[in-house]
Amino acid sequence: MLSSEPIGSLLAKLSIPAIVGMVVNALYNVVDTIFIGHGVGALAIGGLTIAFPIQILMMGFALTLGLGAASVVSRNLGSGNRERAYTAAGNTISSAIIVGLVITAVGLIFLTPLIYFFGATDTLFGYAKDYLSIILIGSVFITFAMATNNLARAEGNAKVAMFSMIIGTGMNIVLDPIFIFVLKMGIRGAAIATVISQFLSFLWMAIYFLSGKSSLTLAWRHLKIDFSVLWEMISLGIPALIRHLGASILALVLNNTLKIYGGDMYIAAVGVINRLLSFALMPLFGLAQGFQPIAGYNYGAKNRDRVVQSVKLSISAGSISSVFFFLIMMIIPGILMKMFTSELELIEIGTKALRYVVLAMPLLGIQVIGATYFQAVGKAGPALFLGMSRQILFLIPLTLILPRIFGLDGVFAAFPTADILASLVTFLWLVKDVRGLKTELMPDLGTIS
């Protein structure tokens, strides 16, 4: 399928389930915040905003394993080295469980200093602690489900990953109002609903791999850590960790900057904007996950034309998605804010800030697909640099500098400025590399003769 089916239909087949699953997964964050905003209050949204960077780190570790393994699996399946592909899959399962348990232990031990470190005011501390103390207990379920989702996509079975996310989110939407409104457990109830939901996603993926339905035929030996395979996975997955680490550091900088220049309501407004952006960008990230195995497999099979075609088509589709959500957020930002709260101050602050933040959103198709391309073809260096560029090289410094000049407007103007710079760098690097594919993938003449 990866080597012969038309790129358009193949991209749709692999990316649509990923998009559905990721949109549904992002919907859980949106719905969670809506229930908390109306059931507990705007300050509780501020508490979620403080918890958000810690959750981002959890996802970053899971995706480091999952996306790195997806690249190893798809390229080795393409080149016929099935044993290494199986070893990568087994190591993903083992390491995801270990990482989840370590996150739980470290997070609970250092919970209080972590919450203040990420910008909590005394008012928001209690909300953040109540939420995170429960979320951290479910870390192993989150890391396992997210990492193994990418394994299923790498073998071309994107529907399994999609249903994993649908199960988790669907249950969360059902349980949230029960724990928040009926049982009156407030923000702790939302956290309990999330952990239960993530456990069900974990269970779904565990059953899939244990039942033998996966084409990745795993034996006990594949679960034993092979450090050469693990290092390859981590080196290729590091860009995902860098992106999430960058997002976490950015949240730290944003929260602490807003604590100085704005206050609790500005922190809450950023929390709502984060939820809206996470939902709007999920189709693009889902498209990237569908694109990765196509590019990786055909690169491994030395099929240059299909690699180039998949890059062009994915960037076009990603740009269309980005423009669509850009228009929605520019035209009706107030309506979007009212979904989360009835407090006029928060609505007013969020409406203005959202329009600033999304100004360069149409460029994100180039940025995301370009970085994913280098990851898919196993070029860890460019993938790492491009993964760092937007948040660490551009956005964080701009967030520290611009508020000193423009005040609060500078905080939000940093976002489109960073997007423009990162997209330009990605575009130039991508064009250069794709033009060199013909030489790079040309069959060895000695082998042919």
N, C-alpha and C positions, 0 to 999 in steps of 0.2 A: 504493500500500500504506500509506504513512504517513498519508494523509489519509482513508482510507475503511475500512480493516480494523478490526474491534473491538479496543479498547485492550488487553484481556486477552491475546488471542491474539497481537497485534502485539508486546506487551512480552515475551511468552514467546519469540517467534520471534527477536527481536533480542537479548534478554538471556541466554537459555540458552547459545547459542554463546559469548558473551562470558564468562559465568560458567565454563563448561567450560574455555575457554582460559586464563582468569586463575587458576582453581584449579590447573590443570596447571602453569602458570607458577610459582605459589607452591609447588607440590609440589617443583619443582626445588630451591628454597632449602631446603626441609625435608629432602629426600633428601640433598642436598649436605652439610648439617650432620650428619645421621645417619651417613653414611659417614665424615666427618671425625672425629666424636666417637668412634666405635668403632675407626676405623682409625689415627687419629693421637693423639687424646686430648682431654681437657677443655680444656687450655690452647690447643689449636688452635681450639676453638670461641671462646675468648676473642679469638684473632686475627681470626676472622671478624667478631666483634662490633665490633672496631675498624675493620675494612674496610667494614662495613655503611653508615655514614653517607656515605661517599664514593660507594658504589654508589647510594645513595638520590638523591644529587645528579645522577648520570648519568641516572637514570630521570626525575627532575624536569624536566631540560632537554628530554628526549624528549617527555614528556607535555605540557609547555607548548606545544610545537609541535603535537603530535597532537590534543590535546583542543581547543585554540584553533581549529585548522583544521577539526575536526569540527563545531564550532558554526557557523563561517563557511560551510562546505559545505552542511550540512543546511538552514540558513535561506535560503541563496541558491537552492538547488534548490527549496525550498518556494515562493519568490517568483518563480521562473522566470528568475533571473539566472544562467544556466549558465556563462557565460564567467568570471564572478568566482569561481564554485565551482571551476572547472578551474584558475584561477590560484592559488587557495589550495592546492589539492592539489599542483601543481607546485612551489610555494614551500616546501611542507612537505618534499618530497624533497630539494631543494637545501640548505635550511638544516639538515636533520637530518645530512647528510653533513658539512657544515662544522662544526657543533657537535661531532660525534663526534671529528673530527680535532683540534679545539682541546682537548677534554678529554684526549685521549691525550697531547698535547704538554705541557700544563700539569701534568697529574698526574704524569707521569714526571720532569719537571724538579724538582718540589717534593715528591716522594714522602716522603722521610724526615721533614721538618718537618710534613707533613700527618698522618702516622701518629702522631707524638707529640702534635700539636695535638688530635687526636681521642681522646686519653686512653690511649694505649698505655703499659703499664709496660715495663721493660726485658725482662721475661720474655716478654711478648706481642708485642714489636716484630718479631722475626724471622718469626713466623708471618704477621703482617699484611703485611709487606713482600713475602714470597714469593708471597702470594696476589694482592695488588694490582698488583704489577709486571707480571703476566700479564694480569689482567682489564682493565687500562687499554688494553692493545694492541687489545682487541676493542671499544673504545667505539663506534666508528662502526657496527658491526653492531647493537649494542644500541639506539642512538638511532634508527637507520633503521627497524628492525623495530617498535619500540614506537610511533613516530610514525605510520608508514604503517598499522599495525593500526587506528588510530582513523579513518583515511580510509576504509578498507573498511567499517567499521561505519557511518560517516556516510552512505554511499550505500546502506545497507541490506544489505550483504553480510558479515554477521558471521561466517559460516562460514569465510571465507578467513582472517580474523584468528585464529579459533579454531585452525585447522590450523597456522598459523604457530607458535603457542605450543606446540601438541602435538608438532610436529616437534622444536622446540628442547629441550623438556623430556624427551621420550622418548629422544632421543639422549644427553642429559646423564645420565639414569638408567643407560643402557647403558655409557657411557664412564667414569663415576665409579669404579666398582669395578675397572675395568681399570687405570686410571692410578694409583689409590690402593693397591690390594691386589696386583695382578699385577705391575705395573711398579714398585711401591714408590716412587712419586714424592711421596707425602704430600700436603700442602696445595697444592703447586705442580701436582700432577696434577689435583686438583679444579678449579683455575683453568683449566688447559688444556682440560679436558673442557667447561667452561662456554663458553669462547671458540669452540671448534669448534661447539658446539650453537647458539650465537647466530648464527654465520656461516650455518648452514643456514636459520634463520628469516629472516635478511636475504635470502638467495638466493630463498626462497619468495615473499616479498613483492615483490622486484625483478622476478621472472618474471611475477607476476600483473599488475603495472602495465605492463610492457614488452610483454606479449603481446596487449594490447588487450581482455582479458576484463573489465576494469573499465568501469563506465558513466561514469566520469570520463575522458573522452577527452582525453588530454594531448598537446600538441605541444611542440616545443622552446621556443617562446616562453613557455610557462607555467612553465618551469623558471627563467627569468630573474627575479631578485628584484624584486618590486613592493613598495615600502616601505609603501604605503598598506594593501595586503592583509596584509603581514607584521606591521605594527603592530597591525592589528585582531586577527590570530591571537594575537599575543603578549599583548595586553591582556586577551583572553578566556582565554588559557591561563595567565596569571600566577597565578591561584589554585592551580593544580596545582603550579607552581614554589614558591609560598609554602608549600604543605603539605609538599612534599618538603624545602625549605630548613628549614622548622620542624622536620621530623623529623630532619634532619641536625644542626641545632643542639641539638635535644633529646638526640640520641645523644651529642653532644660533652659536654653538661652532665651527662648520666647517667654516662657513662664516667669523667669526671673526678671526679664526686661519689663514685661507687662506689670509685674508686681511693683516695679518702681514708677513707671510712667502712667499706668492706668489703674489697676486694682482687680478685685475679684470678678467683676462683670466682664472685663476685657479678657481675662483668662477663660471664663465660661464661653465667651463669644468665639475664641479660638477653638475651644472644644467642639462647638457646633460646626464651625467651618471645616475642621478636620474630618468630621463625620461625613459632611457633604462631599468633600473632595475624595475621600476614600471610596465612596459610592460611585462618583463620577469617573474615577480612574480605573475602576475594576474591569470594565470592558477592555480597556487598553492593555492592562496586565494579563487578562485572560487571553487576549489575542497573542501577546508575547509568549505565553506558555504553549499555545498551539503552534506558534511559529518555531519554537526552539527545537523540538524533535525533527521537524522537516529539514531545517538548516543543518542540524547536527548530523543526521543520518546521511544526507546527500553530500555533505562535506566529507564524511568518512568514506562514502562510496565514490568520491572524486567526480561528482556530477555537478560541474560548475554552473551550467545554465539553470538548473533547478534551484540552486542556492540563490543566485541573483534574482530569479523570478520571485522566489518567496520573500526576499528582502523588499523588493519594490511593492509587491502586493500588500504586504503587512504594513508598511509605512503608509500607504494610501488609505487602507482601512482604519488604521490607528488615528490618522489625521482627521478623517471624517468623524469618528467618535469624539475626538477632542473638541472639534469645532461645535458639534451638537450640544455638548454639555456647557461649553463656554457661553453659547447664546442663551441657554436657560438661566444660567447663574447671573448673567448681566441684565436680563430682562425682568426676572421675578425674584430678586434676592430677598425681598421682604416677606413674600409668601413662604419661601423656603424656611426662613428663620421662625416664622409663626408656627410651623409644624412642631418645633421643639419647645416653645415657651410662649406664655402670654404676657411676660414681663416686658413692658415697652422699652425700658432702657437697654435691655439685652438685644431686642429686635433692632433698635436704631443703631447700636454699635456694630452688630453683626452685618447688617445690610451694607453699610459703608465699607467695612473691611473686606467683605467677600468680593466686591467689585474690584478692589485693588488686587487681591491675591490672584485672581484668575485672568488677568489681562493678557498674559502670554501663553495661556493654556493651549491654543491651537498648535503650538510647536512641540507639544509633548510626544506626539506620535514618532517623530524623528528621534527624540531623545531616548525613549524607552525601547523601541525596536532596535535602534543602533547599538545600545549597550547589551541587549539580549543576543544580538548576532555574535558578538565577540565571545560571549559566554558559551553559546551553542557550538561554535567551531573550536573551542578549547584554547582560545588565546586569553589566558588569565591576566596578562599585563594590561592590555587595553581595556578589558572588561572591568578590572579593578579601578583603573584611573577614571573611566567614565562613570562607574558606580559612585565614585567619590565626588565627581566634579560639581554636580548641582548643589548638594547639601553642604558638603564639607569645604570645598574650595571656594564656592561662591556665596551660598545662601547664609551660612553661619557668620562669615565675616561681614557681609552686608547688613545682617540683623544687628550686629554689634556697632557698626559704624553709622548707618543712616539715621537711627533714632537720635543720635547726638546732634544731628544737623536739622532734621525735620520733625522730631518728636514722634508721636504715635503714628503719624502717616508714614514715617520712615520705616517702621516695623513692617508694615504691610506692603510698602513699595519694594521691599527687598525681594519679595517672591517673584514678580515678573522679571525683574532685572536678572536674577539668577537663572531663570528659565531661558531667557534669551542667550545668555553667555554659554550655558551648558549645551543648548541645542546647536549652537554654532560649532562648538568644539566637536560634538558627536558627529555632525554632518560632514565636516571636513575629514575626520579620521575614517568614517565609514566609506566615503567615496574613494579615498585612497586605497583602502584594503580591498574593496569589491573589485576595483579596476585591476588589482594584482592577482585575482583568483585564477585567471586563465593560465598564468605561468606557474602558480603555486600548485594547482591541481592537475597539471599536464602529466600524463603517464610517463613513467621512466622508460626511455628509449631502449636502454640496455635490457630491461625486463622483457620488452616486446620482441626484440630480436632474438 
